[in-house]
Amino acid sequence: MSGSSAVRSTIARLGGWAGGLLSGLAGLAYPTLCLGCEARLPTPHEALCPSCLRGLPRADAQAAAAMLAHTRIDHAVVLWAFDPGGTVRRVQHALKYGGRPTLGAGIGRILGEAVREAGASPDLVSAIPLSRLRMLERGYNQSAALAEGAAEVLAAPVADLLVRTRPTLAQARLSAAERIRNVAGAFALAPGADVAGRRVLLVDDVLTTGATLAAAALPLLDAGARVDVGALALAGA
């Protein structure tokens, strides 16, 4: 190792140590609490204690599949049923709006396990991309955080396979028909993305009508990929 490399290595180790110390001190001052029961959690990267995690309402697999039955998507794997005012909603909102992208990796690993149990074996994992404005507003892509965790469990690389072709309205307050129109043609294959003959797991945080995932899957399917989708929560079923 050269002298300059040794210096950089030492600085990196010191930086990691300092970051860990600061994180630990912050945890003592502001302990992370379970989003379900408010019990203290050991790290800020967790959302729920084991008891609350076990008690979350499971998503209806048949309802999720029915939402995407009109598409060429192979499988839909969704973890939990969205519960307005409940724990799943708090987890999703903390991840998406609460400035806590680190929650995504842990939840993504749970999603990855569920995908594996469903028998899917993706070659690539990719997230629904945010628009440039949403990224500037939020600072991170919550679906990308989920994708990273899922990819770790599935031993498949994460790839940015899609781009937004135009801005879209937030889907939350739109009807089912408006959602379809809103995202129609809003996604394209990223330059240089090679997906022909490959199986892609496409990840989003919530499956409501399937409009966003169906629109995002289309350019992948047209390029010769096989597509499965995964999400944290199922809403609207």
C-alpha positions in Angstrom: 0.0 0.0 0.0 1.3 3.4 -0.9 1.7 6.2 1.6 -1.2 8.1 0.2 -3.4 5.0 0.2 -2.5 4.3 3.8 -3.4 7.8 4.8 -6.8 7.6 3.0 -7.4 4.2 4.7 -6.6 5.6 8.1 -8.8 8.6 7.6 -11.7 6.4 6.4 -11.4 4.2 9.6 -11.3 7.3 11.8 -14.3 8.7 9.9 -16.2 5.5 10.4 -15.3 5.4 14.1 -16.4 9.0 14.6 -19.6 8.5 12.7 -20.4 5.5 14.8 -19.7 7.4 18.0 -21.9 10.3 16.9 -24.7 7.9 15.9 -24.4 6.2 19.3 -24.5 9.5 21.2 -27.5 10.6 19.2 -29.2 7.3 20.0 -28.7 7.9 23.7 -30.1 11.4 23.5 -32.9 10.6 21.1 -33.7 6.9 21.3 -35.4 5.2 18.4 -38.8 4.0 19.3 -41.0 1.3 17.7 -43.5 2.8 15.4 -46.1 0.4 16.7 -45.8 0.3 20.5 -43.1 2.9 21.2 -40.7 0.5 22.8 -37.1 1.4 22.6 -35.2 -0.1 19.6 -31.5 -1.0 19.6 -30.7 0.9 16.4 -32.1 3.8 14.4 -32.3 1.6 11.3 -35.3 -0.4 12.6 -39.0 0.5 12.4 -40.7 -2.0 14.7 -40.0 -4.3 17.6 -40.3 -8.1 16.9 -43.7 -8.3 18.5 -45.2 -5.5 16.4 -43.6 -6.8 13.3 -45.2 -10.2 13.8 -48.6 -8.6 14.3 -48.8 -6.6 11.1 -51.8 -7.4 8.8 -50.7 -9.6 5.9 -51.5 -8.4 2.4 -54.1 -10.4 0.4 -52.0 -12.1 -2.3 -54.9 -12.8 -4.5 -56.0 -9.2 -4.4 -52.5 -8.0 -5.4 -52.4 -10.4 -8.3 -55.9 -9.3 -9.5 -54.8 -5.7 -9.7 -52.1 -6.7 -12.2 -53.9 -9.5 -14.0 -54.4 -7.3 -17.1 -50.6 -6.8 -17.4 -47.7 -9.1 -18.5 -46.2 -9.0 -15.0 -45.6 -12.5 -13.7 -45.8 -12.2 -9.9 -46.7 -9.6 -7.3 -45.3 -9.9 -3.8 -46.7 -7.5 -1.2 -45.9 -7.7 2.5 -48.7 -6.0 4.4 -52.2 -4.6 4.1 -52.2 -0.8 4.3 -54.1 0.2 7.5 -55.1 3.9 7.5 -54.2 5.3 10.9 -52.4 2.0 11.8 -48.8 0.7 12.2 -48.2 -0.1 8.5 -49.2 3.4 7.6 -46.8 4.8 10.2 -44.0 2.7 8.8 -44.7 3.7 5.2 -45.0 7.4 6.1 -41.8 7.3 8.2 -39.9 5.8 5.2 -41.5 8.0 2.5 -42.0 11.3 4.2 -40.2 11.1 7.6 -36.6 11.5 6.3 -35.7 7.9 7.4 -34.5 6.2 4.3 -32.4 3.8 6.4 -35.6 2.0 7.4 -35.9 0.9 3.8 -33.0 -1.6 3.9 -34.5 -3.5 6.8 -38.0 -3.6 5.3 -36.5 -4.4 1.9 -34.7 -7.5 3.4 -38.1 -8.7 4.7 -39.5 -8.1 1.2 -36.6 -10.0 -0.3 -37.3 -13.0 1.9 -40.9 -13.0 0.8 -39.9 -12.8 -2.8 -37.6 -15.8 -2.4 -40.3 -17.7 -0.5 -42.7 -17.0 -3.5 -40.2 -18.8 -5.7 -39.0 -15.8 -7.7 -35.4 -15.5 -8.5 -34.6 -12.1 -10.1 -31.5 -11.4 -12.1 -31.8 -7.6 -11.3 -33.6 -5.5 -8.8 -34.8 -2.0 -9.7 -36.9 0.7 -8.1 -39.6 2.9 -9.5 -37.7 6.1 -10.2 -38.8 9.5 -8.7 -39.0 12.6 -10.8 -36.2 15.1 -10.4 -38.5 17.5 -8.4 -39.5 14.7 -6.0 -35.9 13.8 -5.4 -35.0 17.4 -4.7 -37.9 17.7 -2.3 -37.4 14.4 -0.5 -33.6 13.9 -0.9 -33.9 10.2 -1.4 -36.1 7.5 -3.2 -37.9 5.4 -0.6 -38.4 2.6 -3.2 -34.7 2.5 -4.0 -34.0 2.0 -0.3 -36.4 -1.0 -0.3 -34.8 -2.3 -3.5 -31.3 -2.2 -1.8 -32.5 -4.4 1.1 -34.3 -6.9 -1.2 -31.3 -7.2 -3.5 -29.1 -8.0 -0.5 -31.2 -11.0 0.4 -31.8 -12.1 -3.2 -28.1 -11.8 -4.1 -29.0 -9.8 -7.2 -27.6 -6.5 -8.3 -29.5 -3.3 -8.0 -29.8 -1.5 -11.4 -31.3 1.9 -12.4 -33.2 0.5 -15.3 -35.9 3.2 -15.8 -36.1 6.9 -16.2 -39.1 9.3 -15.9 -40.0 10.8 -19.3 -42.2 13.6 -17.8 -43.4 14.8 -14.4 -46.6 13.3 -13.1 -49.1 14.3 -10.4 -49.0 12.6 -7.0 -51.2 9.5 -7.3 -52.6 9.6 -3.8 -55.7 11.8 -4.5 -56.5 10.5 -8.0 -59.2 8.1 -9.0 -58.2 4.7 -10.5 -58.8 6.0 -14.1 -56.9 9.3 -13.4 -54.0 7.2 -12.0 -53.7 5.3 -15.3 -53.8 8.4 -17.4 -51.4 10.2 -15.1 -48.6 7.6 -15.5 -49.3 6.4 -19.0 -46.0 6.7 -21.0 -44.2 8.3 -18.0 -41.4 5.7 -17.9 -38.8 4.6 -20.4 -35.8 2.2 -20.4 -32.7 3.9 -19.1 -30.0 4.5 -21.7 -27.7 1.4 -21.9 -30.0 -0.8 -19.8 -29.9 -4.4 -21.1 -32.8 -6.5 -19.8 -33.5 -8.8 -22.7 -34.0 -12.4 -21.4 -33.5 -11.3 -17.8 -35.9 -11.4 -14.8 -36.4 -8.1 -13.1 -37.9 -7.4 -9.6 -39.5 -4.0 -9.8 -40.0 -2.4 -6.3 -42.3 0.3 -5.1 -43.6 1.2 -1.6 -47.4 0.9 -2.0 -49.5 -1.0 -4.5 -52.9 0.8 -4.7 -54.4 0.2 -8.2 -51.3 -1.1 -9.9 -51.2 1.8 -12.4 -47.7 2.9 -11.5 -46.1 -0.5 -11.5 -47.9 -1.5 -14.7 -46.7 1.6 -16.5 -43.1 1.2 -15.2 -43.0 -2.5 -16.1 -44.1 -1.8 -19.7 -40.8 -0.6 -21.1 -39.0 -3.5 -19.4 -41.4 -6.0 -20.8 -41.2 -4.4 -24.3 -37.4 -4.7 -24.1 -37.6 -8.5 -23.5 -37.5 -8.7 -19.7 -39.7 -10.8 -17.4 -41.0 -8.7 -14.5 -42.1 -9.5 -11.0 -43.1 -6.7 -8.6 -42.7 -6.2 -4.9 -44.1 -3.7 -2.5 -44.3 -2.8 1.2 -48.0 -2.4 1.4 -51.3 -3.2 -0.4 -53.9 -0.4 -0.4 -57.3 -0.2 -1.9 -58.1 -3.9 -1.8 
